[in-house]
């Protein structure tokens, strides 16, 4: 009953934050104007308020909700799978690979589709290399080897990214690469959401189905196998789904760090260590957290601050406070 009340409260807060985000901007909208424009539908009477809401702010807000939820649930799944509170979606090199792919796409072509497909492809490739290397080495410390393999692939693609930045045109391509890597929600449109939203929602839904097995994995491989959990298949499924989620977020908005590291800790502080609750709460909290940071990014100055900068600046003190409050209790 208490968990249900917390879940309901979180939903209400998320809706209120979304309405606030729709209202605030260079052209403020009242609540009545938002409701009236919503009731008119996407093909309603042409007006400035209709254009601002349906063409600019609504896809922006929906993108922030989806990306925050995807990063947070990925981080929660990784932390549970690795039994480590310090891992996040980039632990296997997916963000470094996707960032390199996006930078390479920006150098190769002006097409946004080329950039997105290159980002997705190299994000998946980075994790595939990490998993392949870990499988090749094997050993009884499989999780440790997997993390080390991720560090290797992450460092590799970070170095390749530096090469692309060094050789890129400093007056045209380099600023675009740097801006992309800082993370921004300004490029999100209905066209992007049309294919990304179903992919993100499906991946998050499948990840939620693994939450019970994730609880067993935290007890160790031997105990999980004795309880009938297919450890390797479950682990590979979680890696595939989280990699897909993280890669798509980079495709949509560039590299946004710290969300997947911080939000799961906050979720455990609220609901405990049961991943059947941690994963959905992480998704909701991540959606709200990124939406709040985006609101701050659009409110500080007349120019929108790249959201990746603010997630890092806000993430550091928030993470320190959560560690001081939570400690290791959520992992016992």
N, C-alpha and C positions, 0 to 999 in steps of 0.2 A: 504493500500500500504506500509506504514511504517512497519507494523507488518510482512508483507510478506518479506520485505527486511531483517529485523532482523532474521526471520526464516531461510532465505537462507544463510545469513552470518554465522549463527550458524551451519548449516549443513556443509558448506565449512570448517569451523574451526575444526569441529569434524572429518571430513575426513582427514584433514592435521595432526591432533593430532594422529589419528589412524595409519597413515603411519609413523609418527615419532616414535611411540611406537613399530611398527614392525621393524624399522631400528636399534634402539638403544638396546644394550645389550652387554654381554661379547663377542659375535661374531657379529660385526657391519655388516649391510647389506646396500648396496647402493640402491637408488631408482630404478635404472635400473635392479639390481639383483632381487628386489622385484617384479617388473612388469614382468620380464622374468619368474620367478618362478611361479607367478600367472597364466600366460598364459599357462604354462605346465600342470597346474591342479594338483589335489592332488595325481594323479598316474603318475606324470611326471618322468623324468630321476632322478635316485637316486643320490643325492649329499648332501653335508653338509648343503648348503643353503636351499635346499628343506626340509630337516629334521627340521632345526631350524624354518623355516617359517610355514610349514603346521602342524607339530606335537607339537610345543611348543608355539610359539608366537601368531599365529592366534587364537587358542582356548582361550589363555590367554587374548588377546585383546577383543575378542567377549564376553567373560565372564565378563570382567570389564565393557563393555558398557551396557550389559543387567542388571547386578547387580546394577550399578549406576542409571540407568533409573528406575528400579523397586523400589529402596529405595526412590528416590526423588519423584516419582509420588505418592507413598504411603504416604510420609510425607505431600505433598501438599493436598491430599484428606483428611487426618486426620485433618490437621489444618483448612481446610474449614468446615469439618463436626462438629468439636468441637468448631469452632469460636474462636480458641486459637492459637496464633503464637508460643507457646512454646511446643506444642506436636509434637511427631514424631512417627514412626512406632512401637516403643517399649512401647507406652503409655498403651496398654492393656496387657502387659506382654508377647508378642509373642516372643521377642528375648530371654528373660529369659527362657521361656518354651522350645524354640528350642535349646538354649545352653545347658540346662539340658538334653534334649533328646539326643543330640549329645554326651555329656560326658558319659551318661549312655550307649549309644551304643558302645562307644570306650572301656568301661570297660567290657561290655558283650561279644563283638565279634571283630574279626579282619576284618570282612567283611565291606567294605565301604558302601554297600547297606543297611546293618543293621543300620549303623550310620546315613545314610541319612533318612531312613524311621522313625527311632526313633526321629530324629530332627523334621521332618515334623509333626509327630503325636503329640508330646508334645507341639509344637508351636500352633497347632490348639486347643489342649486341654486347654492350658492356656487362650486363648481368649474366648473359649466356657465357661470356668468357670467364667471369668469376666463378660461376657454378661449375663450368667444365674444368677449370683448374683445381677447384676444391675436390671434385669427384676424382680427378686424376691422382691427386696426392692421397686422399682418403685418410685413413687412420682413425683412432678412437676419439680424437678431439675434432670431430667433423665440424662443429659450429665455429670453433676457433679458427680452423683452416678456412672456412667460408668467409669469415670476417676479414682475415688477412688477404684472401684472394680479392675481396672487394676493395680493400685498400690499394692493392696493386693495380687493378683495372681503373679505379678512380684516379690514381696518380698518372697512369698512362694517358687517359683521355684529358686530364687537366693539362698535361704537357702538350698534347696535340692541339688543344684549344689555344694555348699560348702561341704555338707556331702559326695557327690561322690568324690570330689577332696581330701578330708581328708582321705577317705578309699581306694583310688586308689593306685596301686603299684607305689611308688615314683621313681623307676628306669625305668619303661616302660610306664605305662598308664598315669601317671600324666603329664609328659612332652608333650605327645600327646594332652591331654586335654587342657593344658595351651596354646599350640601353636594354636590349633583350635580356642580357645576363642579370641585370639589376631587378628584373621582374616588374611586370605592369599588367593591369587588367584592361588597359585602354584599347587593346586590339580585339577584344571579345565582341563578336557580333552574333546575330541570330544564325547566320550561315555556319559559324564555327560550332555553336551550341547544338545545331541540328544533328551533327554526327557525334560530337564529343559527349553530350549529356547521356544518351542511351548507353554508350560504352562505359562511362564512369558509373552510372547507376547499376548496370548489370554487374560490373566487377565488384562494386561495394556489396551488392546483394549476395554474390557468391562468396565473398570474404566473410560475411556475417554467418553463412552456413558452416564455416570452418571454426567458429568460435568455441564450440564445445570441445572439439579435438585440440584446439589451441590450449585449452585449460589442461588437458592431459599431457601435452608436450612439455609444459612447464615443469612437470614432475621428472623429466629425464627420458631418454630414448628407451631404456630397458623397461621402465614401468609402463610407458605408453604402448610398447609392443606387447607386453603381457596383458594389457587391457584390450587388445585387438585393434589398436590404431595403426594404420599403415604409415609409419613415420616418414619415410622418404617421399612417398607420394603426396602426403599432406604438406610436407615442407616445400616441395616443388610447386604445388598448387598455390600456396601462400606467396611464394616468391614470384610466380608468374603474375598473379593478380595484383600484387603491390607494385611490381615493376610496370605493369600496364597503366595503373593509376598514376604513378609518379611521372611516367613518360608523357601521358596525355596532358597533365598539368603544365609540364614544361612547354609542350606544343602550344597550349592556349595562352600562357602568361609568362613564360620565361622561368627562371630559377627563383623559387621562393622557399627559403630555408627556415628552419626553427619551428615551423608549425607542427610537423610530425614528431618533433622531439618534446615540445612543451605540453601540448594539449593532452596526450595520453596520461601524463602525470596528474593533471588537473582532474581528468575523468576518474582516475583511481582514488583520488582524494575524496570524490563525491560518492562513488558507488562501490569502492573496494577493488579487489583483484580479479573478480570473475569476468572473463573475457566475453561472456554472453551479454554482459552489461557494459563492459569497458568499450567494446567496439562501437555499438550504436551511440553511446554517450560521447565518445571521442569524435564521431562524425558530426554530431550536432554542435558540440563545443567548437570544433575546428571551423565549421561553417560560420558560426557567430564570431569567432575570434578574427578570422580573416576579413569578414565584413566590417567589423569594428576598426581594424587596422586600415582598411581601404577608406573608410569614412574619415579617419584622421588624416590619411594621405591626401584626401581631396579638400580638407578643411584648413590645413595649416597655412597654405599660401595659395595664390591665384594659379600657380602651376602645380600640377599633380606630381607629388613625390613618388618615385618608383617604390612599389609596395615591398619589394625585397629588402630595401634599406630599412624600412620601419620594422619589419618582422624581426630583423636582426637586432636593432636597437632596443625594441621592446622585449624581445625574447630573452636577452641576457639577464636583466634584473628579475623578470618573471620566473625564469628557470631557477635562479638562485633562491628566490622566496619559496618556490614550490619544494625544492630540495630541503630547505630548512624546516618546512612544515611537515613534509611527507617522510623524509628520510628513506630508510629501507623498508618501512613497514608494509608498503604495498607489494613487496616482493617476497614476503615470508609466507 
